[in-house]
């Protein structure tokens, strides 16, 4: 279809779709409130905006891969991780502390990681802080859910699904070339990574819709 790296570009469409669906889920005025307070929705709103930016940034990068474009690909991903961590922390520990104190601190840390990465752009970037924040999220979120079981919007089951789908996406990324060769060049591991990672976003939407049903029943 005349699109360079077609598979890796077009496979970003689900991110845009689920990001938009997530925004509609959070902000639509239907009389069926999800959040007890308006500010509780902030991490989710920014999360789904970040997912849409992932779709745009990743598509832009894969059209013509280069170090400069790669920064636009991974920056929204880190923002999404920060938002997701804040959402779970605030729900399980304390909404005021999580959103009004922790969230700005994490965003500042994320901006620092962006600037650090950008300062090494001439050599392809430096992913140490980027990787650290992702690993920290994988380790810290299950522990938070174990030690703070009380919840309103989040569940352990959905957390494990989110982390599981994303972990599977990383496996596809690692075995990108082997998958591409084993499927006779039909589809690559990196293309599958995009599809699988987008399912993790959809799980967040399902989790919020479940919270709405629970609040309506109560």
Rosetta constraint file for C-alpha pairs under 8 A:
AtomPair CA 1 CA 6 HARMONIC 7.89 0.50
AtomPair CA 3 CA 9 HARMONIC 8.00 0.50
AtomPair CA 3 CA 63 HARMONIC 7.34 0.50
AtomPair CA 4 CA 9 HARMONIC 7.88 0.50
AtomPair CA 4 CA 62 HARMONIC 7.76 0.50
AtomPair CA 4 CA 63 HARMONIC 5.49 0.50
AtomPair CA 4 CA 64 HARMONIC 7.41 0.50
AtomPair CA 5 CA 9 HARMONIC 6.22 0.50
AtomPair CA 5 CA 62 HARMONIC 6.43 0.50
AtomPair CA 5 CA 63 HARMONIC 6.25 0.50
AtomPair CA 6 CA 10 HARMONIC 5.92 0.50
AtomPair CA 6 CA 63 HARMONIC 8.00 0.50
AtomPair CA 7 CA 11 HARMONIC 5.89 0.50
AtomPair CA 7 CA 187 HARMONIC 6.84 0.50
AtomPair CA 7 CA 188 HARMONIC 7.70 0.50
AtomPair CA 7 CA 191 HARMONIC 5.72 0.50
AtomPair CA 8 CA 12 HARMONIC 7.11 0.50
AtomPair CA 8 CA 59 HARMONIC 7.46 0.50
AtomPair CA 8 CA 62 HARMONIC 6.28 0.50
AtomPair CA 8 CA 190 HARMONIC 6.74 0.50
AtomPair CA 8 CA 191 HARMONIC 4.83 0.50
AtomPair CA 8 CA 194 HARMONIC 7.63 0.50
AtomPair CA 9 CA 13 HARMONIC 8.00 0.50
AtomPair CA 9 CA 58 HARMONIC 7.27 0.50
AtomPair CA 9 CA 59 HARMONIC 4.76 0.50
AtomPair CA 9 CA 60 HARMONIC 7.83 0.50
AtomPair CA 9 CA 62 HARMONIC 5.73 0.50
AtomPair CA 9 CA 63 HARMONIC 6.54 0.50
AtomPair CA 10 CA 59 HARMONIC 7.38 0.50
AtomPair CA 11 CA 191 HARMONIC 6.00 0.50
AtomPair CA 11 CA 192 HARMONIC 7.72 0.50
AtomPair CA 11 CA 194 HARMONIC 5.79 0.50
AtomPair CA 11 CA 195 HARMONIC 6.01 0.50
AtomPair CA 12 CA 16 HARMONIC 7.06 0.50
AtomPair CA 12 CA 54 HARMONIC 7.90 0.50
AtomPair CA 12 CA 55 HARMONIC 4.99 0.50
AtomPair CA 12 CA 56 HARMONIC 7.80 0.50
AtomPair CA 12 CA 58 HARMONIC 6.91 0.50
AtomPair CA 12 CA 59 HARMONIC 6.34 0.50
AtomPair CA 12 CA 194 HARMONIC 6.10 0.50
AtomPair CA 12 CA 195 HARMONIC 7.35 0.50
AtomPair CA 13 CA 17 HARMONIC 6.28 0.50
AtomPair CA 13 CA 55 HARMONIC 6.41 0.50
AtomPair CA 14 CA 18 HARMONIC 5.91 0.50
AtomPair CA 14 CA 55 HARMONIC 7.88 0.50
AtomPair CA 14 CA 195 HARMONIC 6.86 0.50
AtomPair CA 14 CA 198 HARMONIC 6.04 0.50
AtomPair CA 15 CA 19 HARMONIC 5.76 0.50
AtomPair CA 15 CA 51 HARMONIC 5.88 0.50
AtomPair CA 15 CA 52 HARMONIC 6.02 0.50
AtomPair CA 15 CA 54 HARMONIC 7.00 0.50
AtomPair CA 15 CA 55 HARMONIC 5.32 0.50
AtomPair CA 15 CA 198 HARMONIC 5.47 0.50
AtomPair CA 15 CA 201 HARMONIC 7.63 0.50
AtomPair CA 16 CA 20 HARMONIC 6.08 0.50
AtomPair CA 16 CA 51 HARMONIC 6.77 0.50
AtomPair CA 16 CA 52 HARMONIC 4.66 0.50
AtomPair CA 16 CA 53 HARMONIC 7.85 0.50
AtomPair CA 16 CA 54 HARMONIC 7.93 0.50
AtomPair CA 16 CA 55 HARMONIC 5.48 0.50
AtomPair CA 16 CA 56 HARMONIC 7.78 0.50
AtomPair CA 17 CA 21 HARMONIC 6.15 0.50
AtomPair CA 17 CA 52 HARMONIC 7.91 0.50
AtomPair CA 18 CA 22 HARMONIC 5.86 0.50
AtomPair CA 18 CA 48 HARMONIC 7.91 0.50
AtomPair CA 18 CA 51 HARMONIC 7.92 0.50
AtomPair CA 18 CA 198 HARMONIC 7.36 0.50
AtomPair CA 18 CA 201 HARMONIC 6.63 0.50
AtomPair CA 18 CA 202 HARMONIC 6.02 0.50
AtomPair CA 19 CA 23 HARMONIC 6.32 0.50
AtomPair CA 19 CA 48 HARMONIC 4.65 0.50
AtomPair CA 19 CA 49 HARMONIC 6.44 0.50
AtomPair CA 19 CA 50 HARMONIC 7.88 0.50
AtomPair CA 19 CA 51 HARMONIC 5.30 0.50
AtomPair CA 19 CA 52 HARMONIC 5.17 0.50
AtomPair CA 19 CA 201 HARMONIC 7.57 0.50
AtomPair CA 20 CA 24 HARMONIC 6.28 0.50
AtomPair CA 20 CA 48 HARMONIC 7.07 0.50
AtomPair CA 20 CA 49 HARMONIC 7.89 0.50
AtomPair CA 20 CA 52 HARMONIC 7.07 0.50
AtomPair CA 21 CA 25 HARMONIC 6.13 0.50
AtomPair CA 21 CA 205 HARMONIC 7.82 0.50
AtomPair CA 22 CA 26 HARMONIC 6.27 0.50
AtomPair CA 22 CA 45 HARMONIC 7.99 0.50
AtomPair CA 22 CA 48 HARMONIC 5.88 0.50
AtomPair CA 22 CA 202 HARMONIC 7.92 0.50
AtomPair CA 22 CA 205 HARMONIC 5.69 0.50
AtomPair CA 23 CA 27 HARMONIC 6.09 0.50
AtomPair CA 23 CA 28 HARMONIC 7.99 0.50
AtomPair CA 23 CA 45 HARMONIC 6.23 0.50
AtomPair CA 23 CA 48 HARMONIC 6.03 0.50
AtomPair CA 23 CA 49 HARMONIC 7.48 0.50
AtomPair CA 24 CA 28 HARMONIC 5.31 0.50
AtomPair CA 25 CA 205 HARMONIC 7.24 0.50
AtomPair CA 25 CA 208 HARMONIC 7.89 0.50
AtomPair CA 25 CA 209 HARMONIC 7.57 0.50
AtomPair CA 26 CA 34 HARMONIC 7.35 0.50
AtomPair CA 26 CA 41 HARMONIC 7.07 0.50
AtomPair CA 26 CA 44 HARMONIC 7.48 0.50
AtomPair CA 26 CA 45 HARMONIC 6.93 0.50
AtomPair CA 32 CA 212 HARMONIC 6.91 0.50
AtomPair CA 32 CA 216 HARMONIC 7.26 0.50
AtomPair CA 33 CA 212 HARMONIC 6.52 0.50
AtomPair CA 33 CA 215 HARMONIC 7.99 0.50
AtomPair CA 34 CA 208 HARMONIC 7.14 0.50
AtomPair CA 34 CA 209 HARMONIC 7.64 0.50
AtomPair CA 34 CA 211 HARMONIC 6.44 0.50
AtomPair CA 34 CA 212 HARMONIC 4.64 0.50
AtomPair CA 34 CA 215 HARMONIC 7.17 0.50
AtomPair CA 35 CA 40 HARMONIC 6.15 0.50
AtomPair CA 35 CA 41 HARMONIC 6.47 0.50
AtomPair CA 35 CA 153 HARMONIC 7.97 0.50
AtomPair CA 35 CA 212 HARMONIC 7.98 0.50
AtomPair CA 36 CA 40 HARMONIC 7.25 0.50
AtomPair CA 37 CA 41 HARMONIC 7.67 0.50
AtomPair CA 38 CA 42 HARMONIC 7.64 0.50
AtomPair CA 39 CA 99 HARMONIC 7.78 0.50
AtomPair CA 40 CA 95 HARMONIC 6.95 0.50
AtomPair CA 40 CA 99 HARMONIC 7.41 0.50
AtomPair CA 41 CA 45 HARMONIC 6.12 0.50
AtomPair CA 42 CA 46 HARMONIC 6.28 0.50
AtomPair CA 42 CA 99 HARMONIC 7.76 0.50
AtomPair CA 43 CA 47 HARMONIC 5.92 0.50
AtomPair CA 43 CA 83 HARMONIC 4.93 0.50
AtomPair CA 43 CA 84 HARMONIC 6.93 0.50
AtomPair CA 43 CA 86 HARMONIC 6.52 0.50
AtomPair CA 43 CA 87 HARMONIC 5.62 0.50
AtomPair CA 43 CA 99 HARMONIC 7.45 0.50
AtomPair CA 43 CA 103 HARMONIC 7.95 0.50
AtomPair CA 44 CA 48 HARMONIC 6.20 0.50
AtomPair CA 44 CA 83 HARMONIC 6.73 0.50
AtomPair CA 44 CA 84 HARMONIC 7.30 0.50
AtomPair CA 44 CA 87 HARMONIC 6.85 0.50
AtomPair CA 45 CA 49 HARMONIC 6.29 0.50
AtomPair CA 46 CA 50 HARMONIC 6.00 0.50
AtomPair CA 46 CA 80 HARMONIC 7.61 0.50
AtomPair CA 46 CA 83 HARMONIC 6.74 0.50
AtomPair CA 47 CA 51 HARMONIC 6.29 0.50
AtomPair CA 47 CA 79 HARMONIC 7.24 0.50
AtomPair CA 47 CA 80 HARMONIC 4.93 0.50
AtomPair CA 47 CA 81 HARMONIC 7.92 0.50
AtomPair CA 47 CA 83 HARMONIC 5.34 0.50
AtomPair CA 47 CA 84 HARMONIC 6.70 0.50
AtomPair CA 48 CA 52 HARMONIC 6.40 0.50
AtomPair CA 48 CA 80 HARMONIC 7.66 0.50
AtomPair CA 49 CA 53 HARMONIC 6.34 0.50
AtomPair CA 50 CA 54 HARMONIC 6.11 0.50
AtomPair CA 50 CA 76 HARMONIC 5.17 0.50
AtomPair CA 50 CA 77 HARMONIC 6.98 0.50
AtomPair CA 50 CA 79 HARMONIC 6.34 0.50
AtomPair CA 50 CA 80 HARMONIC 5.53 0.50
AtomPair CA 51 CA 55 HARMONIC 6.49 0.50
AtomPair CA 51 CA 76 HARMONIC 6.98 0.50
AtomPair CA 51 CA 77 HARMONIC 7.30 0.50
AtomPair CA 51 CA 80 HARMONIC 6.68 0.50
AtomPair CA 51 CA 201 HARMONIC 7.92 0.50
AtomPair CA 52 CA 56 HARMONIC 6.50 0.50
AtomPair CA 53 CA 57 HARMONIC 5.80 0.50
AtomPair CA 53 CA 76 HARMONIC 5.97 0.50
AtomPair CA 54 CA 58 HARMONIC 5.67 0.50
AtomPair CA 54 CA 73 HARMONIC 6.15 0.50
AtomPair CA 54 CA 74 HARMONIC 7.51 0.50
AtomPair CA 54 CA 76 HARMONIC 5.37 0.50
AtomPair CA 54 CA 77 HARMONIC 6.23 0.50
AtomPair CA 55 CA 59 HARMONIC 6.00 0.50
AtomPair CA 56 CA 60 HARMONIC 6.08 0.50
AtomPair CA 57 CA 61 HARMONIC 6.14 0.50
AtomPair CA 57 CA 69 HARMONIC 7.73 0.50
AtomPair CA 57 CA 72 HARMONIC 5.04 0.50
AtomPair CA 57 CA 73 HARMONIC 4.49 0.50
AtomPair CA 57 CA 74 HARMONIC 7.88 0.50
AtomPair CA 57 CA 76 HARMONIC 7.77 0.50
AtomPair CA 58 CA 62 HARMONIC 6.11 0.50
AtomPair CA 58 CA 70 HARMONIC 7.69 0.50
AtomPair CA 58 CA 72 HARMONIC 7.21 0.50
AtomPair CA 58 CA 73 HARMONIC 4.55 0.50
AtomPair CA 58 CA 74 HARMONIC 7.80 0.50
AtomPair CA 59 CA 63 HARMONIC 6.19 0.50
AtomPair CA 60 CA 64 HARMONIC 7.16 0.50
AtomPair CA 60 CA 69 HARMONIC 7.06 0.50
AtomPair CA 60 CA 73 HARMONIC 7.85 0.50
AtomPair CA 61 CA 65 HARMONIC 5.07 0.50
AtomPair CA 61 CA 66 HARMONIC 6.96 0.50
AtomPair CA 61 CA 69 HARMONIC 4.90 0.50
AtomPair CA 61 CA 70 HARMONIC 5.70 0.50
AtomPair CA 61 CA 72 HARMONIC 7.31 0.50
AtomPair CA 61 CA 73 HARMONIC 6.36 0.50
AtomPair CA 64 CA 69 HARMONIC 7.98 0.50
AtomPair CA 65 CA 69 HARMONIC 6.59 0.50
AtomPair CA 65 CA 70 HARMONIC 7.01 0.50
AtomPair CA 66 CA 70 HARMONIC 6.13 0.50
AtomPair CA 67 CA 71 HARMONIC 6.83 0.50
AtomPair CA 67 CA 121 HARMONIC 6.50 0.50
AtomPair CA 67 CA 122 HARMONIC 7.60 0.50
AtomPair CA 67 CA 123 HARMONIC 7.91 0.50
AtomPair CA 67 CA 124 HARMONIC 5.08 0.50
AtomPair CA 67 CA 125 HARMONIC 7.31 0.50
AtomPair CA 68 CA 72 HARMONIC 7.58 0.50
AtomPair CA 68 CA 121 HARMONIC 6.73 0.50
AtomPair CA 68 CA 124 HARMONIC 7.86 0.50
AtomPair CA 69 CA 73 HARMONIC 6.76 0.50
AtomPair CA 70 CA 74 HARMONIC 6.48 0.50
AtomPair CA 71 CA 75 HARMONIC 5.99 0.50
AtomPair CA 71 CA 117 HARMONIC 7.74 0.50
AtomPair CA 71 CA 118 HARMONIC 7.21 0.50
AtomPair CA 71 CA 121 HARMONIC 7.99 0.50
AtomPair CA 71 CA 125 HARMONIC 7.79 0.50
AtomPair CA 72 CA 76 HARMONIC 7.19 0.50
AtomPair CA 73 CA 77 HARMONIC 7.34 0.50
AtomPair CA 74 CA 78 HARMONIC 6.49 0.50
AtomPair CA 75 CA 79 HARMONIC 6.47 0.50
AtomPair CA 75 CA 114 HARMONIC 6.52 0.50
AtomPair CA 76 CA 80 HARMONIC 6.15 0.50
AtomPair CA 77 CA 81 HARMONIC 6.41 0.50
AtomPair CA 78 CA 82 HARMONIC 6.34 0.50
AtomPair CA 78 CA 110 HARMONIC 7.04 0.50
AtomPair CA 78 CA 130 HARMONIC 6.68 0.50
AtomPair CA 78 CA 133 HARMONIC 7.54 0.50
AtomPair CA 78 CA 134 HARMONIC 7.36 0.50
AtomPair CA 79 CA 83 HARMONIC 6.29 0.50
AtomPair CA 79 CA 107 HARMONIC 7.50 0.50
AtomPair CA 79 CA 110 HARMONIC 6.87 0.50
AtomPair CA 80 CA 84 HARMONIC 6.14 0.50
AtomPair CA 81 CA 85 HARMONIC 6.12 0.50
AtomPair CA 81 CA 133 HARMONIC 7.72 0.50
AtomPair CA 81 CA 134 HARMONIC 6.70 0.50
AtomPair CA 81 CA 137 HARMONIC 7.12 0.50
AtomPair CA 82 CA 86 HARMONIC 6.20 0.50
AtomPair CA 82 CA 103 HARMONIC 7.79 0.50
AtomPair CA 82 CA 106 HARMONIC 6.40 0.50
AtomPair CA 82 CA 107 HARMONIC 7.01 0.50
AtomPair CA 82 CA 110 HARMONIC 7.55 0.50
AtomPair CA 82 CA 133 HARMONIC 7.95 0.50
AtomPair CA 83 CA 87 HARMONIC 6.11 0.50
AtomPair CA 83 CA 103 HARMONIC 7.59 0.50
AtomPair CA 84 CA 88 HARMONIC 6.42 0.50
AtomPair CA 85 CA 89 HARMONIC 6.07 0.50
AtomPair CA 85 CA 137 HARMONIC 6.33 0.50
AtomPair CA 85 CA 141 HARMONIC 6.79 0.50
AtomPair CA 86 CA 90 HARMONIC 5.84 0.50
AtomPair CA 86 CA 98 HARMONIC 5.99 0.50
AtomPair CA 86 CA 99 HARMONIC 6.66 0.50
AtomPair CA 86 CA 102 HARMONIC 7.15 0.50
AtomPair CA 86 CA 103 HARMONIC 5.99 0.50
AtomPair CA 87 CA 91 HARMONIC 6.17 0.50
AtomPair CA 87 CA 98 HARMONIC 7.65 0.50
AtomPair CA 87 CA 99 HARMONIC 7.78 0.50
AtomPair CA 88 CA 92 HARMONIC 6.05 0.50
AtomPair CA 88 CA 141 HARMONIC 7.19 0.50
AtomPair CA 88 CA 145 HARMONIC 7.96 0.50
AtomPair CA 88 CA 154 HARMONIC 6.50 0.50
AtomPair CA 89 CA 93 HARMONIC 5.57 0.50
AtomPair CA 89 CA 94 HARMONIC 7.13 0.50
AtomPair CA 89 CA 95 HARMONIC 7.85 0.50
AtomPair CA 89 CA 98 HARMONIC 5.97 0.50
AtomPair CA 89 CA 141 HARMONIC 7.67 0.50
AtomPair CA 89 CA 144 HARMONIC 6.96 0.50
AtomPair CA 90 CA 94 HARMONIC 4.86 0.50
AtomPair CA 90 CA 95 HARMONIC 4.21 0.50
AtomPair CA 90 CA 96 HARMONIC 7.23 0.50
AtomPair CA 90 CA 97 HARMONIC 6.95 0.50
AtomPair CA 90 CA 98 HARMONIC 4.25 0.50
AtomPair CA 90 CA 99 HARMONIC 6.23 0.50
AtomPair CA 91 CA 95 HARMONIC 5.95 0.50
AtomPair CA 91 CA 151 HARMONIC 5.81 0.50
AtomPair CA 91 CA 152 HARMONIC 6.36 0.50
AtomPair CA 91 CA 153 HARMONIC 6.60 0.50
AtomPair CA 91 CA 154 HARMONIC 6.90 0.50
AtomPair CA 92 CA 144 HARMONIC 7.19 0.50
AtomPair CA 92 CA 145 HARMONIC 6.83 0.50
AtomPair CA 92 CA 148 HARMONIC 5.50 0.50
AtomPair CA 92 CA 149 HARMONIC 6.72 0.50
AtomPair CA 92 CA 150 HARMONIC 5.89 0.50
AtomPair CA 92 CA 151 HARMONIC 5.40 0.50
AtomPair CA 92 CA 152 HARMONIC 7.94 0.50
AtomPair CA 93 CA 98 HARMONIC 7.45 0.50
AtomPair CA 93 CA 144 HARMONIC 7.96 0.50
AtomPair CA 93 CA 148 HARMONIC 6.43 0.50
AtomPair CA 94 CA 98 HARMONIC 5.80 0.50
AtomPair CA 95 CA 99 HARMONIC 5.84 0.50
AtomPair CA 95 CA 100 HARMONIC 7.76 0.50
AtomPair CA 96 CA 100 HARMONIC 5.38 0.50
AtomPair CA 96 CA 101 HARMONIC 7.17 0.50
AtomPair CA 97 CA 101 HARMONIC 5.09 0.50
AtomPair CA 97 CA 102 HARMONIC 6.13 0.50
AtomPair CA 98 CA 102 HARMONIC 4.79 0.50
AtomPair CA 98 CA 103 HARMONIC 6.04 0.50
AtomPair CA 99 CA 103 HARMONIC 4.90 0.50
AtomPair CA 99 CA 104 HARMONIC 7.53 0.50
AtomPair CA 100 CA 104 HARMONIC 6.86 0.50
AtomPair CA 101 CA 105 HARMONIC 6.52 0.50
AtomPair CA 102 CA 106 HARMONIC 6.10 0.50
AtomPair CA 103 CA 107 HARMONIC 6.14 0.50
AtomPair CA 104 CA 108 HARMONIC 6.11 0.50
AtomPair CA 105 CA 109 HARMONIC 6.22 0.50
AtomPair CA 106 CA 110 HARMONIC 5.97 0.50
AtomPair CA 107 CA 111 HARMONIC 6.13 0.50
AtomPair CA 108 CA 112 HARMONIC 6.26 0.50
AtomPair CA 109 CA 113 HARMONIC 6.29 0.50
AtomPair CA 110 CA 114 HARMONIC 6.20 0.50
AtomPair CA 111 CA 115 HARMONIC 6.18 0.50
AtomPair CA 112 CA 116 HARMONIC 6.06 0.50
AtomPair CA 113 CA 117 HARMONIC 6.04 0.50
AtomPair CA 113 CA 129 HARMONIC 5.66 0.50
AtomPair CA 113 CA 130 HARMONIC 6.37 0.50
AtomPair CA 114 CA 118 HARMONIC 6.03 0.50
AtomPair CA 115 CA 119 HARMONIC 6.05 0.50
AtomPair CA 116 CA 120 HARMONIC 6.75 0.50
AtomPair CA 116 CA 126 HARMONIC 7.07 0.50
AtomPair CA 117 CA 121 HARMONIC 6.40 0.50
AtomPair CA 117 CA 125 HARMONIC 4.88 0.50
AtomPair CA 117 CA 126 HARMONIC 4.85 0.50
AtomPair CA 117 CA 127 HARMONIC 6.49 0.50
AtomPair CA 118 CA 125 HARMONIC 6.20 0.50
AtomPair CA 118 CA 126 HARMONIC 7.91 0.50
AtomPair CA 119 CA 125 HARMONIC 7.25 0.50
AtomPair CA 120 CA 124 HARMONIC 6.55 0.50
AtomPair CA 120 CA 125 HARMONIC 4.44 0.50
AtomPair CA 120 CA 126 HARMONIC 5.85 0.50
AtomPair CA 121 CA 125 HARMONIC 4.22 0.50
AtomPair CA 121 CA 126 HARMONIC 7.54 0.50
AtomPair CA 127 CA 131 HARMONIC 5.82 0.50
AtomPair CA 128 CA 132 HARMONIC 6.02 0.50
AtomPair CA 129 CA 133 HARMONIC 6.21 0.50
AtomPair CA 130 CA 134 HARMONIC 6.62 0.50
AtomPair CA 131 CA 135 HARMONIC 6.14 0.50
AtomPair CA 132 CA 136 HARMONIC 5.93 0.50
AtomPair CA 133 CA 137 HARMONIC 6.19 0.50
AtomPair CA 134 CA 138 HARMONIC 6.45 0.50
AtomPair CA 135 CA 139 HARMONIC 6.32 0.50
AtomPair CA 136 CA 140 HARMONIC 5.75 0.50
AtomPair CA 137 CA 141 HARMONIC 5.75 0.50
AtomPair CA 138 CA 142 HARMONIC 7.26 0.50
AtomPair CA 138 CA 163 HARMONIC 6.92 0.50
AtomPair CA 139 CA 143 HARMONIC 6.92 0.50
AtomPair CA 140 CA 144 HARMONIC 6.14 0.50
AtomPair CA 141 CA 145 HARMONIC 6.25 0.50
AtomPair CA 141 CA 159 HARMONIC 7.99 0.50
AtomPair CA 142 CA 146 HARMONIC 6.14 0.50
AtomPair CA 142 CA 156 HARMONIC 7.69 0.50
AtomPair CA 142 CA 159 HARMONIC 7.62 0.50
AtomPair CA 142 CA 160 HARMONIC 7.94 0.50
AtomPair CA 143 CA 147 HARMONIC 6.14 0.50
AtomPair CA 144 CA 148 HARMONIC 5.72 0.50
AtomPair CA 145 CA 149 HARMONIC 5.52 0.50
AtomPair CA 145 CA 156 HARMONIC 6.42 0.50
AtomPair CA 151 CA 155 HARMONIC 7.00 0.50
AtomPair CA 152 CA 211 HARMONIC 6.82 0.50
AtomPair CA 153 CA 207 HARMONIC 7.16 0.50
AtomPair CA 153 CA 208 HARMONIC 6.17 0.50
AtomPair CA 153 CA 211 HARMONIC 5.12 0.50
AtomPair CA 154 CA 158 HARMONIC 7.28 0.50
AtomPair CA 154 CA 159 HARMONIC 7.60 0.50
AtomPair CA 154 CA 207 HARMONIC 6.50 0.50
AtomPair CA 154 CA 208 HARMONIC 7.47 0.50
AtomPair CA 154 CA 211 HARMONIC 7.48 0.50
AtomPair CA 155 CA 159 HARMONIC 6.32 0.50
AtomPair CA 155 CA 207 HARMONIC 7.34 0.50
AtomPair CA 156 CA 160 HARMONIC 6.26 0.50
AtomPair CA 157 CA 161 HARMONIC 6.36 0.50
AtomPair CA 158 CA 162 HARMONIC 6.08 0.50
AtomPair CA 158 CA 203 HARMONIC 6.52 0.50
AtomPair CA 158 CA 204 HARMONIC 7.28 0.50
AtomPair CA 158 CA 207 HARMONIC 6.34 0.50
AtomPair CA 159 CA 163 HARMONIC 6.19 0.50
AtomPair CA 160 CA 164 HARMONIC 5.73 0.50
AtomPair CA 161 CA 165 HARMONIC 6.02 0.50
AtomPair CA 161 CA 200 HARMONIC 6.98 0.50
AtomPair CA 161 CA 203 HARMONIC 7.08 0.50
AtomPair CA 162 CA 166 HARMONIC 6.29 0.50
AtomPair CA 162 CA 199 HARMONIC 7.91 0.50
AtomPair CA 162 CA 200 HARMONIC 4.54 0.50
AtomPair CA 162 CA 201 HARMONIC 7.31 0.50
AtomPair CA 162 CA 203 HARMONIC 6.25 0.50
AtomPair CA 162 CA 204 HARMONIC 7.32 0.50
AtomPair CA 163 CA 167 HARMONIC 5.95 0.50
AtomPair CA 163 CA 200 HARMONIC 7.32 0.50
AtomPair CA 164 CA 168 HARMONIC 6.18 0.50
AtomPair CA 165 CA 169 HARMONIC 6.23 0.50
AtomPair CA 165 CA 196 HARMONIC 6.18 0.50
AtomPair CA 165 CA 197 HARMONIC 6.07 0.50
AtomPair CA 165 CA 199 HARMONIC 6.75 0.50
AtomPair CA 165 CA 200 HARMONIC 5.53 0.50
AtomPair CA 166 CA 170 HARMONIC 6.39 0.50
AtomPair CA 166 CA 196 HARMONIC 7.03 0.50
AtomPair CA 166 CA 197 HARMONIC 5.08 0.50
AtomPair CA 166 CA 200 HARMONIC 6.23 0.50
AtomPair CA 167 CA 171 HARMONIC 6.47 0.50
AtomPair CA 168 CA 172 HARMONIC 6.43 0.50
AtomPair CA 168 CA 193 HARMONIC 7.71 0.50
AtomPair CA 168 CA 196 HARMONIC 7.23 0.50
AtomPair CA 168 CA 197 HARMONIC 7.93 0.50
AtomPair CA 169 CA 173 HARMONIC 6.31 0.50
AtomPair CA 169 CA 192 HARMONIC 7.22 0.50
AtomPair CA 169 CA 193 HARMONIC 4.30 0.50
AtomPair CA 169 CA 194 HARMONIC 7.12 0.50
AtomPair CA 169 CA 196 HARMONIC 5.49 0.50
AtomPair CA 169 CA 197 HARMONIC 5.47 0.50
AtomPair CA 170 CA 174 HARMONIC 6.26 0.50
AtomPair CA 170 CA 193 HARMONIC 6.65 0.50
AtomPair CA 171 CA 175 HARMONIC 6.33 0.50
AtomPair CA 171 CA 193 HARMONIC 7.95 0.50
AtomPair CA 172 CA 176 HARMONIC 5.77 0.50
AtomPair CA 172 CA 179 HARMONIC 7.76 0.50
AtomPair CA 172 CA 189 HARMONIC 4.62 0.50
AtomPair CA 172 CA 190 HARMONIC 6.19 0.50
AtomPair CA 172 CA 192 HARMONIC 6.51 0.50
AtomPair CA 172 CA 193 HARMONIC 5.42 0.50
AtomPair CA 173 CA 189 HARMONIC 5.45 0.50
AtomPair CA 173 CA 190 HARMONIC 4.90 0.50
AtomPair CA 173 CA 193 HARMONIC 5.88 0.50
AtomPair CA 174 CA 189 HARMONIC 7.68 0.50
AtomPair CA 175 CA 179 HARMONIC 6.07 0.50
AtomPair CA 175 CA 189 HARMONIC 6.05 0.50
AtomPair CA 176 CA 180 HARMONIC 6.25 0.50
AtomPair CA 176 CA 188 HARMONIC 5.63 0.50
AtomPair CA 176 CA 189 HARMONIC 3.74 0.50
AtomPair CA 176 CA 190 HARMONIC 5.33 0.50
AtomPair CA 177 CA 181 HARMONIC 6.13 0.50
AtomPair CA 177 CA 188 HARMONIC 6.61 0.50
AtomPair CA 177 CA 189 HARMONIC 6.66 0.50
AtomPair CA 178 CA 182 HARMONIC 6.02 0.50
AtomPair CA 178 CA 189 HARMONIC 7.67 0.50
AtomPair CA 179 CA 183 HARMONIC 6.09 0.50
AtomPair CA 179 CA 187 HARMONIC 7.61 0.50
AtomPair CA 179 CA 188 HARMONIC 5.72 0.50
AtomPair CA 179 CA 189 HARMONIC 5.34 0.50
AtomPair CA 180 CA 184 HARMONIC 6.41 0.50
AtomPair CA 180 CA 185 HARMONIC 5.00 0.50
AtomPair CA 180 CA 186 HARMONIC 6.76 0.50
AtomPair CA 180 CA 187 HARMONIC 5.60 0.50
AtomPair CA 180 CA 188 HARMONIC 4.13 0.50
AtomPair CA 180 CA 189 HARMONIC 6.21 0.50
AtomPair CA 181 CA 185 HARMONIC 5.60 0.50
AtomPair CA 181 CA 188 HARMONIC 7.93 0.50
AtomPair CA 183 CA 187 HARMONIC 6.54 0.50
AtomPair CA 183 CA 188 HARMONIC 7.84 0.50
AtomPair CA 187 CA 191 HARMONIC 6.58 0.50
AtomPair CA 187 CA 192 HARMONIC 7.46 0.50
AtomPair CA 188 CA 192 HARMONIC 6.48 0.50
AtomPair CA 189 CA 193 HARMONIC 6.05 0.50
AtomPair CA 190 CA 194 HARMONIC 6.60 0.50
AtomPair CA 191 CA 195 HARMONIC 6.79 0.50
AtomPair CA 192 CA 196 HARMONIC 6.09 0.50
AtomPair CA 193 CA 197 HARMONIC 5.89 0.50
AtomPair CA 194 CA 198 HARMONIC 6.19 0.50
AtomPair CA 195 CA 199 HARMONIC 6.80 0.50
AtomPair CA 196 CA 200 HARMONIC 7.17 0.50
AtomPair CA 197 CA 201 HARMONIC 7.10 0.50
AtomPair CA 198 CA 202 HARMONIC 6.53 0.50
AtomPair CA 199 CA 203 HARMONIC 6.30 0.50
AtomPair CA 200 CA 204 HARMONIC 6.74 0.50
AtomPair CA 201 CA 205 HARMONIC 6.80 0.50
AtomPair CA 202 CA 206 HARMONIC 6.36 0.50
AtomPair CA 203 CA 207 HARMONIC 6.09 0.50
AtomPair CA 204 CA 208 HARMONIC 6.37 0.50
AtomPair CA 205 CA 209 HARMONIC 6.27 0.50
AtomPair CA 206 CA 210 HARMONIC 6.16 0.50
AtomPair CA 207 CA 211 HARMONIC 6.35 0.50
AtomPair CA 208 CA 212 HARMONIC 6.35 0.50
AtomPair CA 209 CA 213 HARMONIC 6.39 0.50
AtomPair CA 210 CA 214 HARMONIC 6.23 0.50
AtomPair CA 211 CA 215 HARMONIC 6.19 0.50
AtomPair CA 212 CA 216 HARMONIC 6.17 0.50
AtomPair CA 213 CA 217 HARMONIC 6.23 0.50
AtomPair CA 214 CA 218 HARMONIC 6.22 0.50
